[in-house]
């Protein structure tokens, strides 16, 4: 019974853990979906506002149209710079500092946009004419700073692309040269020594000539094809028979019994 109770407790604990994991996963998925929806809704809302500002800058005459055009140029500069920096951050981490500066510019731009929006609703044309040059000067400073960041990032990415293309072209040229190298390899030092040991004109080596010049009697023996005679075994074959006969005919002065 105790073992059964332990098994039931483990199964219950496992089920609770699965339930908790499912709840956590569901909450995270819901947050991710909500963040994605908020981001898309914000982008859609910003796109609608930009379209409205563009329409106002074209249709409304006077100061109202100028204010709308100023707000639109400010938003366009910041959005374009943000897109360039965010697209280049994965390849170049140093653009993260530029993104932080752009975030600070965004705060100033948001404050300026709120002021321009209030000025757009101002009924006194004299006040609008008095405040608009100051706000335009601030907007131009923010726009110029955002443009500088975007241009610098574009030049940096273009320089890196040119360097990478030049390096890739050099590697391709080296590989093409290696693929065209179909000539046979040069003989090694070991092959040269082996070739030098055998004469190229087919002549016998000194060792072969010496073996050919050995006396014939050294090459002869009991195992030769011609049988050896008794005279050759006694060493008489090297002396002519006539001399042997003359020596036998000479008298021995010491007597016949002496050698």
C-alpha positions as CSV (number, residue, x, y, z in Angstrom):
1,X,0.0,0.0,0.0
2,X,2.8,2.4,0.8
3,X,4.4,1.8,-2.6
4,X,1.1,2.4,-4.3
5,X,0.7,5.7,-2.4
6,X,4.2,6.8,-3.5
7,X,3.4,6.0,-7.1
8,X,0.1,7.9,-6.9
9,X,1.9,10.9,-5.4
10,X,4.6,10.9,-8.1
11,X,1.9,10.8,-10.8
12,X,0.0,13.6,-9.2
13,X,3.2,15.7,-8.9
14,X,4.1,15.0,-12.5
15,X,0.6,16.1,-13.6
16,X,0.8,19.3,-11.6
17,X,4.2,20.1,-13.1
18,X,2.8,19.6,-16.6
19,X,-0.1,21.8,-15.8
20,X,2.2,24.6,-14.5
21,X,4.4,24.3,-17.6
22,X,1.3,24.5,-19.9
23,X,0.0,27.6,-18.0
24,X,3.4,29.3,-18.2
25,X,3.8,28.5,-21.9
26,X,0.3,29.8,-22.6
27,X,1.0,33.1,-20.7
28,X,4.3,33.6,-22.6
29,X,2.6,32.9,-25.9
30,X,-0.2,35.3,-25.1
31,X,2.3,38.1,-24.2
32,X,4.3,37.5,-27.3
33,X,1.1,37.7,-29.4
34,X,0.0,40.8,-27.6
35,X,3.3,42.5,-28.1
36,X,3.3,41.7,-31.8
37,X,-0.3,43.0,-32.1
38,X,0.7,46.2,-30.2
39,X,3.7,46.7,-32.4
40,X,1.7,46.2,-35.6
41,X,-1.1,48.4,-34.4
42,X,1.4,51.1,-33.5
43,X,3.0,50.8,-36.9
44,X,-0.4,50.9,-38.5
45,X,-1.5,53.9,-36.5
46,X,1.8,55.7,-37.3
47,X,1.3,55.0,-41.0
48,X,-2.3,56.4,-40.8
49,X,-1.0,59.5,-39.0
50,X,1.7,60.0,-41.6
51,X,-0.8,59.7,-44.4
52,X,-3.0,62.3,-42.7
53,X,-0.1,64.7,-42.2
54,X,0.8,64.3,-45.9
55,X,-2.7,65.1,-46.9
56,X,-2.8,68.2,-44.6
57,X,0.5,69.5,-45.9
58,X,-0.9,69.3,-49.5
59,X,-4.5,70.5,-48.9
60,X,-4.2,73.1,-46.1
61,X,-2.7,76.4,-47.1
62,X,-0.7,78.8,-44.8
63,X,0.8,77.9,-41.4
64,X,-1.3,74.8,-40.9
65,X,0.1,73.2,-44.0
66,X,3.7,74.1,-43.0
67,X,3.2,72.7,-39.5
68,X,1.9,69.4,-41.0
69,X,4.9,69.2,-43.5
70,X,7.3,69.9,-40.6
71,X,5.8,67.1,-38.5
72,X,5.9,64.7,-41.5
73,X,9.6,65.4,-42.3
74,X,10.5,64.9,-38.7
75,X,8.8,61.5,-38.5
76,X,10.2,60.4,-41.9
77,X,13.8,61.1,-40.9
78,X,13.5,59.3,-37.6
79,X,11.7,56.3,-39.1
80,X,14.2,55.9,-42.0
81,X,17.2,56.1,-39.6
82,X,15.6,53.5,-37.3
83,X,15.0,51.1,-40.1
84,X,18.6,51.4,-41.4
85,X,20.2,51.0,-37.9
86,X,17.9,48.0,-36.9
87,X,18.7,46.2,-40.1
88,X,22.5,46.7,-39.7
89,X,22.7,45.8,-36.0
90,X,22.9,42.0,-36.5
91,X,25.9,42.3,-38.7
92,X,27.6,45.2,-36.9
93,X,27.1,45.5,-33.2
94,X,28.6,49.0,-33.1
95,X,25.4,50.4,-34.6
96,X,23.8,49.7,-31.2
97,X,25.3,52.9,-29.8
98,X,23.7,54.8,-32.7
99,X,20.4,53.2,-31.9
100,X,20.7,54.5,-28.3
101,X,21.4,58.0,-29.6
102,X,18.4,57.7,-31.9
103,X,16.2,56.8,-28.9
104,X,17.3,60.0,-27.2
105,X,16.4,61.9,-30.4
106,X,13.0,60.2,-30.4
107,X,12.3,61.6,-27.0
108,X,13.1,65.1,-28.2
109,X,11.1,64.6,-31.4
110,X,8.1,63.3,-29.5
111,X,8.2,66.5,-27.3
112,X,8.5,68.7,-30.4
113,X,5.7,66.8,-32.2
114,X,3.4,67.5,-29.2
115,X,4.2,71.2,-29.3
116,X,3.6,71.3,-33.1
117,X,0.3,69.5,-32.6
118,X,-0.8,72.1,-30.0
119,X,0.4,74.9,-32.3
120,X,-1.7,73.4,-35.1
121,X,-4.8,73.9,-33.0
122,X,-3.8,77.4,-32.0
123,X,-6.5,79.9,-33.2
124,X,-4.3,82.9,-33.0
125,X,-2.4,83.2,-36.3
126,X,0.0,85.7,-34.8
127,X,1.2,83.3,-32.1
128,X,1.6,80.6,-34.7
129,X,3.7,82.8,-36.8
130,X,5.8,83.8,-33.7
131,X,6.4,80.2,-32.5
132,X,6.8,78.4,-35.8
133,X,10.4,79.6,-36.6
134,X,11.7,78.4,-33.3
135,X,10.0,75.0,-33.6
136,X,11.2,74.7,-37.2
137,X,14.8,75.3,-36.1
138,X,14.5,72.6,-33.5
139,X,13.0,70.2,-36.0
140,X,15.8,70.8,-38.5
141,X,18.4,70.1,-35.8
142,X,16.8,66.8,-34.9
143,X,16.3,65.9,-38.5
144,X,19.9,66.7,-39.4
145,X,21.2,64.6,-36.4
146,X,19.0,61.6,-37.5
147,X,20.1,62.0,-41.1
148,X,23.8,62.1,-40.0
149,X,23.4,58.8,-38.2
150,X,21.6,57.2,-41.2
151,X,24.2,58.4,-43.7
152,X,27.1,57.3,-41.5
153,X,25.6,53.8,-41.0
154,X,25.0,53.5,-44.8
155,X,28.6,54.5,-45.6
156,X,29.9,52.0,-43.0
157,X,27.8,49.1,-44.4
158,X,28.9,50.0,-47.9
159,X,32.6,50.1,-46.9
160,X,32.3,46.7,-45.3
161,X,30.5,45.3,-48.3
162,X,33.3,46.7,-50.6
163,X,36.1,45.2,-48.5
164,X,34.3,41.9,-48.3
165,X,33.8,41.9,-52.1
166,X,37.4,42.7,-52.7
167,X,38.6,39.9,-50.4
168,X,36.1,37.5,-52.0
169,X,37.4,38.4,-55.5
170,X,41.0,37.8,-54.4
171,X,40.0,34.3,-53.1
172,X,38.2,33.5,-56.3
173,X,41.3,34.4,-58.4
174,X,43.5,32.2,-56.2
175,X,41.1,29.3,-56.5
176,X,40.9,29.7,-60.3
177,X,44.7,29.7,-60.5
178,X,44.8,26.5,-58.4
179,X,42.2,24.8,-60.6
180,X,44.3,25.6,-63.8
181,X,47.5,24.2,-62.3
182,X,47.3,20.8,-64.1
183,X,51.1,20.5,-64.9
184,X,52.9,17.5,-63.3
185,X,54.7,17.9,-60.1
186,X,58.5,18.4,-60.1
187,X,60.6,15.2,-59.2
188,X,61.5,15.0,-55.6
189,X,65.0,14.7,-54.2
190,X,64.5,10.9,-53.5
191,X,63.5,10.3,-57.1
192,X,66.5,12.2,-58.3
193,X,68.9,10.0,-56.3
194,X,67.2,6.8,-57.5
195,X,67.6,8.0,-61.1
196,X,71.2,9.0,-60.7
197,X,72.1,5.5,-59.4
198,X,71.3,4.0,-62.8
199,X,73.2,5.3,-65.9
200,X,71.0,6.9,-68.5
201,X,73.0,5.6,-71.5
202,X,72.6,1.9,-70.6
203,X,76.4,1.4,-69.9
204,X,77.5,-1.0,-67.2
205,X,78.3,0.3,-63.8
206,X,81.8,0.1,-62.3
207,X,80.8,-2.8,-60.2
208,X,79.5,-4.7,-63.2
209,X,82.7,-4.0,-65.1
210,X,84.8,-5.3,-62.3
211,X,82.8,-8.5,-62.0
212,X,83.3,-9.0,-65.8
213,X,87.1,-8.5,-65.5
214,X,87.6,-11.2,-62.8
215,X,89.9,-14.0,-63.8
216,X,88.2,-16.9,-65.6
217,X,89.6,-19.4,-63.2
218,X,87.7,-17.7,-60.3
219,X,84.5,-18.3,-62.2
220,X,85.3,-21.9,-62.9
221,X,84.7,-24.6,-60.4
222,X,83.4,-28.1,-59.9
223,X,79.9,-26.8,-60.6
224,X,80.7,-25.5,-64.1
225,X,79.2,-27.0,-67.2
226,X,82.6,-28.5,-68.5
227,X,84.2,-31.3,-66.3
228,X,87.6,-30.4,-64.8
229,X,90.5,-32.4,-65.9
230,X,93.3,-34.0,-63.8
231,X,95.9,-31.6,-65.1
232,X,93.8,-28.6,-64.0
233,X,93.4,-30.1,-60.6
234,X,97.1,-30.7,-60.2
235,X,98.0,-27.2,-61.3
236,X,99.7,-28.4,-64.5
237,X,97.4,-26.9,-67.0
238,X,98.9,-23.5,-66.6
239,X,102.5,-24.7,-67.7
240,X,103.0,-26.0,-71.3
241,X,103.7,-29.7,-71.8
242,X,107.0,-29.1,-73.6
243,X,108.6,-27.5,-70.6
244,X,107.4,-30.3,-68.4
245,X,109.1,-32.8,-70.8
246,X,112.4,-30.9,-70.8
247,X,112.5,-30.8,-67.0
248,X,111.9,-34.5,-66.8
249,X,114.7,-35.2,-69.2
250,X,117.4,-33.3,-67.2
251,X,119.6,-35.7,-65.1
252,X,119.6,-35.4,-61.4
253,X,123.1,-34.7,-60.1
254,X,122.4,-35.9,-56.6
255,X,121.5,-39.3,-57.7
256,X,118.4,-41.2,-58.5
257,X,117.5,-41.7,-54.9
258,X,117.4,-38.1,-54.0
259,X,114.7,-35.9,-54.9
